[in-house]
Amino acid sequence: MSFDPATFKFETPQFDPRFPTQNQSKHCAQSYVDYHKCINAKGEEFEPCKIFFKTFTSLCPLDWVEKWDDQREAGKFPIKLD
């Protein structure tokens, strides 16, 4: 996804009743996992997958995402994504 300042619209993730507390760490991690499971099953252009992408990119610290991406690429991510 590229950033275009002219069309940028700031959006925050919608409420998810599975994660009712202020600490959104689990919501972040689950959205990352759900996104990768979704794109593995349906492809990156499948619109519902994009909701998970927006959620984890809004909630997760960049360091976490980079670490998880490195683990996935190395085949060492602790959760099956297929």
N, CA, C and O atoms as a CHARMM CRD file, in Angstrom:
* protein
*
  328
    1    1 MET  N      0.84300  -1.18100   0.00000 PROA 1      0.00000
    2    1 MET  CA     0.00000   0.00000   0.00000 PROA 1      0.00000
    3    1 MET  C      0.88500   1.24100   0.00000 PROA 1      0.00000
    4    1 MET  O      1.87200   1.30800   0.73300 PROA 1      0.00000
    5    2 SER  N      0.53900   2.19700  -0.80300 PROA 2      0.00000
    6    2 SER  CA     1.31600   3.42700  -0.84800 PROA 2      0.00000
    7    2 SER  C      0.53700   4.54200  -0.16600 PROA 2      0.00000
    8    2 SER  O     -0.68400   4.47000  -0.02200 PROA 2      0.00000
    9    3 PHE  N      1.25000   5.55400   0.24100 PROA 3      0.00000
   10    3 PHE  CA     0.66100   6.68100   0.94800 PROA 3      0.00000
   11    3 PHE  C      0.51500   7.85500   0.00300 PROA 3      0.00000
   12    3 PHE  O      1.50000   8.32600  -0.56600 PROA 3      0.00000
   13    4 ASP  N     -0.69800   8.32500  -0.16700 PROA 4      0.00000
   14    4 ASP  CA    -0.97700   9.49500  -0.99500 PROA 4      0.00000
   15    4 ASP  C     -1.64200  10.53700  -0.10700 PROA 4      0.00000
   16    4 ASP  O     -2.80100  10.36700   0.27000 PROA 4      0.00000
   17    5 PRO  N     -0.92800  11.62300   0.24100 PROA 5      0.00000
   18    5 PRO  CA    -1.48400  12.63000   1.15000 PROA 5      0.00000
   19    5 PRO  C     -2.79800  13.24300   0.66400 PROA 5      0.00000
   20    5 PRO  O     -3.61900  13.66300   1.48000 PROA 5      0.00000
   21    6 ALA  N     -3.00300  13.30000  -0.62700 PROA 6      0.00000
   22    6 ALA  CA    -4.21500  13.91200  -1.16600 PROA 6      0.00000
   23    6 ALA  C     -5.45600  13.07000  -0.89200 PROA 6      0.00000
   24    6 ALA  O     -6.55000  13.61200  -0.73500 PROA 6      0.00000
   25    7 THR  N     -5.29700  11.75400  -0.83200 PROA 7      0.00000
   26    7 THR  CA    -6.44900  10.87700  -0.63800 PROA 7      0.00000
   27    7 THR  C     -6.43300  10.14900   0.69600 PROA 7      0.00000
   28    7 THR  O     -7.29300   9.30400   0.94400 PROA 7      0.00000
   29    8 PHE  N     -5.46800  10.46000   1.56400 PROA 8      0.00000
   30    8 PHE  CA    -5.34300   9.76600   2.84000 PROA 8      0.00000
   31    8 PHE  C     -6.55600  10.01800   3.71900 PROA 8      0.00000
   32    8 PHE  O     -6.99900  11.15500   3.88000 PROA 8      0.00000
   33    9 LYS  N     -7.08300   8.94600   4.28300 PROA 9      0.00000
   34    9 LYS  CA    -8.19900   9.04400   5.21200 PROA 9      0.00000
   35    9 LYS  C     -7.80500   8.30400   6.47900 PROA 9      0.00000
   36    9 LYS  O     -7.54000   7.10200   6.44400 PROA 9      0.00000
   37   10 PHE  N     -7.76500   9.01000   7.58900 PROA 10     0.00000
   38   10 PHE  CA    -7.37700   8.39600   8.85800 PROA 10     0.00000
   39   10 PHE  C     -8.53600   7.58200   9.39800 PROA 10     0.00000
   40   10 PHE  O     -9.63400   8.10500   9.58800 PROA 10     0.00000
   41   11 GLU  N     -8.29700   6.30300   9.64500 PROA 11     0.00000
   42   11 GLU  CA    -9.31100   5.42000  10.19900 PROA 11     0.00000
   43   11 GLU  C     -8.68900   4.59700  11.30800 PROA 11     0.00000
   44   11 GLU  O     -7.53400   4.18100  11.21200 PROA 11     0.00000
   45   12 THR  N     -9.45000   4.36500  12.35200 PROA 12     0.00000
   46   12 THR  CA    -8.99900   3.48600  13.42000 PROA 12     0.00000
   47   12 THR  C     -9.79900   2.19700  13.34700 PROA 12     0.00000
   48   12 THR  O    -10.89200   2.17200  12.78100 PROA 12     0.00000
   49   13 PRO  N     -9.25700   1.12300  13.91800 PROA 13     0.00000
   50   13 PRO  CA    -9.98200  -0.14800  13.87000 PROA 13     0.00000
   51   13 PRO  C    -11.32200  -0.04200  14.59800 PROA 13     0.00000
   52   13 PRO  O    -11.46100   0.69800  15.57200 PROA 13     0.00000
   53   14 GLN  N    -12.28200  -0.78400  14.11300 PROA 14     0.00000
   54   14 GLN  CA   -13.58300  -0.83100  14.76400 PROA 14     0.00000
   55   14 GLN  C    -13.49600  -1.65700  16.03300 PROA 14     0.00000
   56   14 GLN  O    -12.57300  -2.45500  16.20000 PROA 14     0.00000
   57   15 PHE  N    -14.45000  -1.46900  16.91900 PROA 15     0.00000
   58   15 PHE  CA   -14.50000  -2.23200  18.16000 PROA 15     0.00000
   59   15 PHE  C    -14.64800  -3.71300  17.85400 PROA 15     0.00000
   60   15 PHE  O    -15.43900  -4.10100  16.99500 PROA 15     0.00000
   61   16 ASP  N    -13.89300  -4.52800  18.55100 PROA 16     0.00000
   62   16 ASP  CA   -13.98400  -5.97500  18.41800 PROA 16     0.00000
   63   16 ASP  C    -14.30900  -6.53200  19.79700 PROA 16     0.00000
   64   16 ASP  O    -13.47500  -6.43300  20.69600 PROA 16     0.00000
   65   17 PRO  N    -15.48400  -7.11200  19.99900 PROA 17     0.00000
   66   17 PRO  CA   -15.88100  -7.57500  21.33000 PROA 17     0.00000
   67   17 PRO  C    -14.99700  -8.68400  21.88900 PROA 17     0.00000
   68   17 PRO  O    -15.07000  -8.99300  23.07900 PROA 17     0.00000
   69   18 ARG  N    -14.15900  -9.28700  21.03900 PROA 18     0.00000
   70   18 ARG  CA   -13.23000 -10.30500  21.56000 PROA 18     0.00000
   71   18 ARG  C    -12.10900  -9.66800  22.37400 PROA 18     0.00000
   72   18 ARG  O    -11.42600 -10.35000  23.13800 PROA 18     0.00000
   73   19 PHE  N    -11.92100  -8.34900  22.20800 PROA 19     0.00000
   74   19 PHE  CA   -10.83000  -7.64700  22.86800 PROA 19     0.00000
   75   19 PHE  C    -11.38500  -6.38800  23.53800 PROA 19     0.00000
   76   19 PHE  O    -11.15100  -5.28200  23.05100 PROA 19     0.00000
   77   20 PRO  N    -12.12300  -6.54000  24.65700 PROA 20     0.00000
   78   20 PRO  CA   -12.83200  -5.39600  25.24100 PROA 20     0.00000
   79   20 PRO  C    -11.97000  -4.46100  26.08700 PROA 20     0.00000
   80   20 PRO  O    -12.42100  -3.36300  26.41500 PROA 20     0.00000
   81   21 THR  N    -10.76800  -4.84500  26.44600 PROA 21     0.00000
   82   21 THR  CA    -9.96300  -4.01100  27.33300 PROA 21     0.00000
   83   21 THR  C     -9.14700  -2.98400  26.56700 PROA 21     0.00000
   84   21 THR  O     -9.05800  -3.02400  25.34000 PROA 21     0.00000
   85   22 GLN  N     -8.55700  -2.06500  27.31600 PROA 22     0.00000
   86   22 GLN  CA    -7.75700  -1.02100  26.68000 PROA 22     0.00000
   87   22 GLN  C     -6.47100  -1.56700  26.07900 PROA 22     0.00000
   88   22 GLN  O     -6.00100  -1.05300  25.06400 PROA 22     0.00000
   89   23 ASN  N     -5.89600  -2.59400  26.68200 PROA 23     0.00000
   90   23 ASN  CA    -4.67800  -3.19000  26.15100 PROA 23     0.00000
   91   23 ASN  C     -5.02300  -3.95100  24.87300 PROA 23     0.00000
   92   23 ASN  O     -5.74600  -4.94700  24.91000 PROA 23     0.00000
   93   24 GLN  N     -4.50800  -3.48300  23.75800 PROA 24     0.00000
   94   24 GLN  CA    -4.86400  -4.04600  22.46400 PROA 24     0.00000
   95   24 GLN  C     -3.78500  -4.97900  21.89400 PROA 24     0.00000
   96   24 GLN  O     -3.78700  -5.26000  20.69500 PROA 24     0.00000
   97   25 SER  N     -2.87800  -5.45200  22.73000 PROA 25     0.00000
   98   25 SER  CA    -1.79800  -6.32900  22.25800 PROA 25     0.00000
   99   25 SER  C     -2.33300  -7.59800  21.60700 PROA 25     0.00000
  100   25 SER  O     -1.86600  -7.99200  20.53800 PROA 25     0.00000
  101   26 LYS  N     -3.30200  -8.23500  22.23900 PROA 26     0.00000
  102   26 LYS  CA    -3.86200  -9.46800  21.67600 PROA 26     0.00000
  103   26 LYS  C     -4.62600  -9.18100  20.38500 PROA 26     0.00000
  104   26 LYS  O     -4.58000  -9.97000  19.44100 PROA 26     0.00000
  105   27 HSD  N     -5.32300  -8.05400  20.34800 PROA 27     0.00000
  106   27 HSD  CA    -6.05100  -7.65900  19.14300 PROA 27     0.00000
  107   27 HSD  C     -5.06500  -7.45100  17.99200 PROA 27     0.00000
  108   27 HSD  O     -5.31200  -7.87000  16.86200 PROA 27     0.00000
  109   28 CYS  N     -3.95400  -6.80000  18.30000 PROA 28     0.00000
  110   28 CYS  CA    -2.89100  -6.57800  17.31400 PROA 28     0.00000
  111   28 CYS  C     -2.39200  -7.91200  16.76700 PROA 28     0.00000
  112   28 CYS  O     -2.38200  -8.12800  15.55500 PROA 28     0.00000
  113   29 ALA  N     -1.98200  -8.80000  17.65900 PROA 29     0.00000
  114   29 ALA  CA    -1.39600 -10.07800  17.25200 PROA 29     0.00000
  115   29 ALA  C     -2.40000 -10.93200  16.48700 PROA 29     0.00000
  116   29 ALA  O     -2.05100 -11.53500  15.47200 PROA 29     0.00000
  117   30 GLN  N     -3.64000 -10.99200  16.96000 PROA 30     0.00000
  118   30 GLN  CA    -4.65100 -11.80600  16.28500 PROA 30     0.00000
  119   30 GLN  C     -4.96900 -11.26000  14.90300 PROA 30     0.00000
  120   30 GLN  O     -5.20100 -12.03000  13.97100 PROA 30     0.00000
  121   31 SER  N     -4.98300  -9.94300  14.76000 PROA 31     0.00000
  122   31 SER  CA    -5.24800  -9.34100  13.45000 PROA 31     0.00000
  123   31 SER  C     -4.11900  -9.63300  12.46800 PROA 31     0.00000
  124   31 SER  O     -4.36600  -9.85200  11.28300 PROA 31     0.00000
  125   32 TYR  N     -2.87700  -9.63700  12.95900 PROA 32     0.00000
  126   32 TYR  CA    -1.73000  -9.99100  12.11400 PROA 32     0.00000
  127   32 TYR  C     -1.89300 -11.43300  11.61200 PROA 32     0.00000
  128   32 TYR  O     -1.73700 -11.70700  10.42200 PROA 32     0.00000
  129   33 VAL  N     -2.20400 -12.33700  12.52600 PROA 33     0.00000
  130   33 VAL  CA    -2.38400 -13.74500  12.17000 PROA 33     0.00000
  131   33 VAL  C     -3.56800 -13.90100  11.21700 PROA 33     0.00000
  132   33 VAL  O     -3.46200 -14.59100  10.20300 PROA 33     0.00000
  133   34 ASP  N     -4.69400 -13.26300  11.53800 PROA 34     0.00000
  134   34 ASP  CA    -5.88200 -13.36800  10.69000 PROA 34     0.00000
  135   34 ASP  C     -5.61700 -12.84000   9.28800 PROA 34     0.00000
  136   34 ASP  O     -6.09000 -13.41800   8.30900 PROA 34     0.00000
  137   35 TYR  N     -4.86600 -11.74600   9.17900 PROA 35     0.00000
  138   35 TYR  CA    -4.54800 -11.19500   7.86000 PROA 35     0.00000
  139   35 TYR  C     -3.76500 -12.20900   7.02900 PROA 35     0.00000
  140   35 TYR  O     -4.10000 -12.45400   5.87000 PROA 35     0.00000
  141   36 HSD  N     -2.73900 -12.78900   7.60800 PROA 36     0.00000
  142   36 HSD  CA    -1.90500 -13.71000   6.83400 PROA 36     0.00000
  143   36 HSD  C     -2.63700 -15.00900   6.51800 PROA 36     0.00000
  144   36 HSD  O     -2.42200 -15.59200   5.45600 PROA 36     0.00000
  145   37 LYS  N     -3.49400 -15.46900   7.41900 PROA 37     0.00000
  146   37 LYS  CA    -4.31700 -16.63700   7.10200 PROA 37     0.00000
  147   37 LYS  C     -5.27500 -16.30600   5.96100 PROA 37     0.00000
  148   37 LYS  O     -5.48400 -17.11600   5.05700 PROA 37     0.00000
  149   38 CYS  N     -5.84900 -15.11800   6.01400 PROA 38     0.00000
  150   38 CYS  CA    -6.81300 -14.69100   4.99800 PROA 38     0.00000
  151   38 CYS  C     -6.16100 -14.58200   3.62100 PROA 38     0.00000
  152   38 CYS  O     -6.69900 -15.09900   2.64200 PROA 38     0.00000
  153   39 ILE  N     -5.01400 -13.91800   3.53700 PROA 39     0.00000
  154   39 ILE  CA    -4.38400 -13.76700   2.21200 PROA 39     0.00000
  155   39 ILE  C     -3.84700 -15.09200   1.69500 PROA 39     0.00000
  156   39 ILE  O     -3.78100 -15.30400   0.48400 PROA 39     0.00000
  157   40 ASN  N     -3.46000 -15.99200   2.60600 PROA 40     0.00000
  158   40 ASN  CA    -3.02300 -17.31700   2.15300 PROA 40     0.00000
  159   40 ASN  C     -4.19500 -18.09600   1.56700 PROA 40     0.00000
  160   40 ASN  O     -4.01900 -18.88000   0.63500 PROA 40     0.00000
  161   41 ALA  N     -5.38700 -17.88100   2.10800 PROA 41     0.00000
  162   41 ALA  CA    -6.56900 -18.60400   1.63700 PROA 41     0.00000
  163   41 ALA  C     -7.23100 -17.92500   0.43600 PROA 41     0.00000
  164   41 ALA  O     -7.67800 -18.60300  -0.48900 PROA 41     0.00000
  165   42 LYS  N     -7.29500 -16.58600   0.44600 PROA 42     0.00000
  166   42 LYS  CA    -8.09400 -15.86600  -0.54800 PROA 42     0.00000
  167   42 LYS  C     -7.31000 -14.91000  -1.44600 PROA 42     0.00000
  168   42 LYS  O     -7.83300 -14.47100  -2.47000 PROA 42     0.00000
  169   43 GLY  N     -6.08300 -14.58200  -1.08900 PROA 43     0.00000
  170   43 GLY  CA    -5.28900 -13.65000  -1.87700 PROA 43     0.00000
  171   43 GLY  C     -5.33000 -12.24100  -1.31500 PROA 43     0.00000
  172   43 GLY  O     -6.25700 -11.87200  -0.59300 PROA 43     0.00000
  173   44 GLU  N     -4.31600 -11.45900  -1.65500 PROA 44     0.00000
  174   44 GLU  CA    -4.16500 -10.11400  -1.10300 PROA 44     0.00000
  175   44 GLU  C     -5.25600  -9.14700  -1.54500 PROA 44     0.00000
  176   44 GLU  O     -5.51300  -8.16100  -0.85500 PROA 44     0.00000
  177   45 GLU  N     -5.89400  -9.40000  -2.66300 PROA 45     0.00000
  178   45 GLU  CA    -6.91100  -8.47800  -3.16300 PROA 45     0.00000
  179   45 GLU  C     -8.29500  -8.74600  -2.58900 PROA 45     0.00000
  180   45 GLU  O     -9.22600  -7.98500  -2.85300 PROA 45     0.00000
  181   46 PHE  N     -8.44900  -9.80300  -1.81400 PROA 46     0.00000
  182   46 PHE  CA    -9.74200 -10.12800  -1.21000 PROA 46     0.00000
  183   46 PHE  C    -10.06900  -9.05700  -0.17900 PROA 46     0.00000
  184   46 PHE  O     -9.36300  -8.91900   0.82000 PROA 46     0.00000
  185   47 GLU  N    -11.12700  -8.30400  -0.41300 PROA 47     0.00000
  186   47 GLU  CA   -11.44700  -7.10500   0.37900 PROA 47     0.00000
  187   47 GLU  C    -11.53100  -7.34900   1.89400 PROA 47     0.00000
  188   47 GLU  O    -10.99100  -6.54100   2.64900 PROA 47     0.00000
  189   48 PRO  N    -12.18000  -8.42100   2.38000 PROA 48     0.00000
  190   48 PRO  CA   -12.22400  -8.62100   3.83600 PROA 48     0.00000
  191   48 PRO  C    -10.84500  -8.76500   4.49200 PROA 48     0.00000
  192   48 PRO  O    -10.68800  -8.44200   5.66900 PROA 48     0.00000
  193   49 CYS  N     -9.85200  -9.24200   3.74900 PROA 49     0.00000
  194   49 CYS  CA    -8.49900  -9.34500   4.30600 PROA 49     0.00000
  195   49 CYS  C     -7.93800  -7.97200   4.64800 PROA 49     0.00000
  196   49 CYS  O     -7.15600  -7.82800   5.58800 PROA 49     0.00000
  197   50 LYS  N     -8.33700  -6.97500   3.88500 PROA 50     0.00000
  198   50 LYS  CA    -7.80300  -5.63000   4.08800 PROA 50     0.00000
  199   50 LYS  C     -8.20400  -5.04000   5.43800 PROA 50     0.00000
  200   50 LYS  O     -7.50500  -4.17500   5.96600 PROA 50     0.00000
  201   51 ILE  N     -9.32600  -5.50200   6.00000 PROA 51     0.00000
  202   51 ILE  CA    -9.73600  -5.04100   7.33200 PROA 51     0.00000
  203   51 ILE  C     -8.70700  -5.48000   8.36100 PROA 51     0.00000
  204   51 ILE  O     -8.33200  -4.69600   9.23200 PROA 51     0.00000
  205   52 PHE  N     -8.24500  -6.72500   8.27200 PROA 52     0.00000
  206   52 PHE  CA    -7.22100  -7.21700   9.19600 PROA 52     0.00000
  207   52 PHE  C     -5.92200  -6.43800   9.02100 PROA 52     0.00000
  208   52 PHE  O     -5.24600  -6.11400   9.99700 PROA 52     0.00000
  209   53 PHE  N     -5.57800  -6.13900   7.76300 PROA 53     0.00000
  210   53 PHE  CA    -4.35600  -5.37400   7.49000 PROA 53     0.00000
  211   53 PHE  C     -4.43000  -3.99900   8.14300 PROA 53     0.00000
  212   53 PHE  O     -3.49200  -3.58000   8.82100 PROA 53     0.00000
  213   54 LYS  N     -5.53300  -3.30400   7.94300 PROA 54     0.00000
  214   54 LYS  CA    -5.69500  -1.97000   8.53600 PROA 54     0.00000
  215   54 LYS  C     -5.63900  -2.03700  10.06100 PROA 54     0.00000
  216   54 LYS  O     -5.08400  -1.15000  10.70900 PROA 54     0.00000
  217   55 THR  N     -6.21800  -3.09200  10.62400 PROA 55     0.00000
  218   55 THR  CA    -6.24000  -3.22100  12.07500 PROA 55     0.00000
  219   55 THR  C     -4.84500  -3.45500  12.62800 PROA 55     0.00000
  220   55 THR  O     -4.42300  -2.74700  13.54200 PROA 55     0.00000
  221   56 PHE  N     -4.11800  -4.43300  12.09600 PROA 56     0.00000
  222   56 PHE  CA    -2.81300  -4.69300  12.68600 PROA 56     0.00000
  223   56 PHE  C     -1.81800  -3.57200  12.40600 PROA 56     0.00000
  224   56 PHE  O     -0.94200  -3.31200  13.23100 PROA 56     0.00000
  225   57 THR  N     -1.93700  -2.90100  11.25600 PROA 57     0.00000
  226   57 THR  CA    -1.01100  -1.78900  11.00400 PROA 57     0.00000
  227   57 THR  C     -1.33700  -0.58100  11.86900 PROA 57     0.00000
  228   57 THR  O     -0.47200   0.26400  12.09700 PROA 57     0.00000
  229   58 SER  N     -2.56900  -0.48600  12.35300 PROA 58     0.00000
  230   58 SER  CA    -2.93300   0.60500  13.25700 PROA 58     0.00000
  231   58 SER  C     -2.55100   0.30600  14.69800 PROA 58     0.00000
  232   58 SER  O     -2.15500   1.20500  15.44100 PROA 58     0.00000
  233   59 LEU  N     -2.66900  -0.95300  15.09100 PROA 59     0.00000
  234   59 LEU  CA    -2.48000  -1.30700  16.49900 PROA 59     0.00000
  235   59 LEU  C     -1.07600  -1.78600  16.85400 PROA 59     0.00000
  236   59 LEU  O     -0.61000  -1.55300  17.96900 PROA 59     0.00000
  237   60 CYS  N     -0.40200  -2.44700  15.92900 PROA 60     0.00000
  238   60 CYS  CA     0.87100  -3.10100  16.25100 PROA 60     0.00000
  239   60 CYS  C      2.06400  -2.15600  16.11800 PROA 60     0.00000
  240   60 CYS  O      2.15200  -1.38800  15.16100 PROA 60     0.00000
  241   61 PRO  N      2.97800  -2.21900  17.08200 PROA 61     0.00000
  242   61 PRO  CA     4.24100  -1.49200  16.90900 PROA 61     0.00000
  243   61 PRO  C      5.00300  -2.04600  15.70300 PROA 61     0.00000
  244   61 PRO  O      5.00600  -3.25400  15.46300 PROA 61     0.00000
  245   62 LEU  N      5.63500  -1.17200  14.96500 PROA 62     0.00000
  246   62 LEU  CA     6.36800  -1.57600  13.76100 PROA 62     0.00000
  247   62 LEU  C      7.42800  -2.62300  14.07800 PROA 62     0.00000
  248   62 LEU  O      7.65500  -3.52800  13.27400 PROA 62     0.00000
  249   63 ASP  N      8.07400  -2.51900  15.22200 PROA 63     0.00000
  250   63 ASP  CA     9.09400  -3.50300  15.60600 PROA 63     0.00000
  251   63 ASP  C      8.51000  -4.91400  15.68000 PROA 63     0.00000
  252   63 ASP  O      9.14900  -5.87700  15.25800 PROA 63     0.00000
  253   64 TRP  N      7.31700  -5.02900  16.20800 PROA 64     0.00000
  254   64 TRP  CA     6.67800  -6.34500  16.30900 PROA 64     0.00000
  255   64 TRP  C      6.41200  -6.90600  14.91700 PROA 64     0.00000
  256   64 TRP  O      6.71400  -8.06600  14.63900 PROA 64     0.00000
  257   65 VAL  N      5.84800  -6.08300  14.05100 PROA 65     0.00000
  258   65 VAL  CA     5.51300  -6.53900  12.70100 PROA 65     0.00000
  259   65 VAL  C      6.77200  -6.97300  11.95700 PROA 65     0.00000
  260   65 VAL  O      6.77100  -8.00800  11.29000 PROA 65     0.00000
  261   66 GLU  N      7.83500  -6.19600  12.06600 PROA 66     0.00000
  262   66 GLU  CA     9.09300  -6.55800  11.40900 PROA 66     0.00000
  263   66 GLU  C      9.62700  -7.87500  11.94700 PROA 66     0.00000
  264   66 GLU  O     10.11700  -8.70500  11.18100 PROA 66     0.00000
  265   67 LYS  N      9.53700  -8.07700  13.26200 PROA 67     0.00000
  266   67 LYS  CA    10.00300  -9.33600  13.86900 PROA 67     0.00000
  267   67 LYS  C      9.17200 -10.50900  13.36500 PROA 67     0.00000
  268   67 LYS  O      9.71600 -11.55200  13.00300 PROA 67     0.00000
  269   68 TRP  N      7.85200 -10.33500  13.34300 PROA 68     0.00000
  270   68 TRP  CA     6.97700 -11.40700  12.87100 PROA 68     0.00000
  271   68 TRP  C      7.19900 -11.69000  11.39300 PROA 68     0.00000
  272   68 TRP  O      7.18400 -12.84900  10.97800 PROA 68     0.00000
  273   69 ASP  N      7.40700 -10.64300  10.58800 PROA 69     0.00000
  274   69 ASP  CA     7.69300 -10.84100   9.16300 PROA 69     0.00000
  275   69 ASP  C      8.98300 -11.63900   8.98900 PROA 69     0.00000
  276   69 ASP  O      9.04200 -12.55600   8.16900 PROA 69     0.00000
  277   70 ASP  N     10.01300 -11.29200   9.75600 PROA 70     0.00000
  278   70 ASP  CA    11.28500 -12.02900   9.68900 PROA 70     0.00000
  279   70 ASP  C     11.08200 -13.48400  10.08000 PROA 70     0.00000
  280   70 ASP  O     11.63400 -14.38000   9.44200 PROA 70     0.00000
  281   71 GLN  N     10.29000 -13.73000  11.13200 PROA 71     0.00000
  282   71 GLN  CA    10.03000 -15.10200  11.56300 PROA 71     0.00000
  283   71 GLN  C      9.27500 -15.88400  10.48700 PROA 71     0.00000
  284   71 GLN  O      9.58400 -17.04800  10.23500 PROA 71     0.00000
  285   72 ARG  N      8.28300 -15.24300   9.85000 PROA 72     0.00000
  286   72 ARG  CA     7.53600 -15.91900   8.78300 PROA 72     0.00000
  287   72 ARG  C      8.45200 -16.29200   7.63000 PROA 72     0.00000
  288   72 ARG  O      8.40400 -17.41100   7.12000 PROA 72     0.00000
  289   73 GLU  N      9.30000 -15.32800   7.21900 PROA 73     0.00000
  290   73 GLU  CA    10.20200 -15.57300   6.09700 PROA 73     0.00000
  291   73 GLU  C     11.19600 -16.68400   6.39700 PROA 73     0.00000
  292   73 GLU  O     11.59600 -17.42900   5.50300 PROA 73     0.00000
  293   74 ALA  N     11.59600 -16.79100   7.67100 PROA 74     0.00000
  294   74 ALA  CA    12.54200 -17.82900   8.06500 PROA 74     0.00000
  295   74 ALA  C     11.84900 -19.16100   8.38400 PROA 74     0.00000
  296   74 ALA  O     12.51600 -20.14700   8.69700 PROA 74     0.00000
  297   75 GLY  N     10.50800 -19.19000   8.30400 PROA 75     0.00000
  298   75 GLY  CA     9.77100 -20.40100   8.61100 PROA 75     0.00000
  299   75 GLY  C      9.72600 -20.68700  10.09300 PROA 75     0.00000
  300   75 GLY  O      9.53600 -21.83600  10.49200 PROA 75     0.00000
  301   76 LYS  N      9.89800 -19.66200  10.92500 PROA 76     0.00000
  302   76 LYS  CA     9.95400 -19.88000  12.37600 PROA 76     0.00000
  303   76 LYS  C      8.82000 -19.18300  13.12800 PROA 76     0.00000
  304   76 LYS  O      8.86300 -19.07600  14.35400 PROA 76     0.00000
  305   77 PHE  N      7.80700 -18.71000  12.39900 PROA 77     0.00000
  306   77 PHE  CA     6.67400 -18.06500  13.05800 PROA 77     0.00000
  307   77 PHE  C      5.93600 -19.14100  13.84400 PROA 77     0.00000
  308   77 PHE  O      5.67200 -20.21500  13.30400 PROA 77     0.00000
  309   78 PRO  N      5.59200 -18.87800  15.12400 PROA 78     0.00000
  310   78 PRO  CA     5.06100 -19.94700  15.98300 PROA 78     0.00000
  311   78 PRO  C      3.62500 -20.38000  15.69500 PROA 78     0.00000
  312   78 PRO  O      3.12800 -21.29700  16.34900 PROA 78     0.00000
  313   79 ILE  N      2.94700 -19.75500  14.74400 PROA 79     0.00000
  314   79 ILE  CA     1.55800 -20.10000  14.44500 PROA 79     0.00000
  315   79 ILE  C      1.44200 -20.49500  12.98000 PROA 79     0.00000
  316   79 ILE  O      2.01500 -19.84300  12.10700 PROA 79     0.00000
  317   80 LYS  N      0.68900 -21.57600  12.71100 PROA 80     0.00000
  318   80 LYS  CA     0.47500 -21.98800  11.32700 PROA 80     0.00000
  319   80 LYS  C     -0.46000 -21.00000  10.65300 PROA 80     0.00000
  320   80 LYS  O     -1.51800 -20.67800  11.19400 PROA 80     0.00000
  321   81 LEU  N     -0.08400 -20.51700   9.48100 PROA 81     0.00000
  322   81 LEU  CA    -0.85300 -19.50000   8.78300 PROA 81     0.00000
  323   81 LEU  C     -1.54300 -20.02500   7.52900 PROA 81     0.00000
  324   81 LEU  O     -2.08100 -19.24500   6.74300 PROA 81     0.00000
  325   82 ASP  N     -1.53000 -21.33100   7.33900 PROA 82     0.00000
  326   82 ASP  CA    -2.19100 -21.88200   6.15000 PROA 82     0.00000
  327   82 ASP  C     -3.46200 -22.60900   6.48000 PROA 82     0.00000
  328   82 ASP  O     -4.12800 -23.12600   5.58400 PROA 82     0.00000
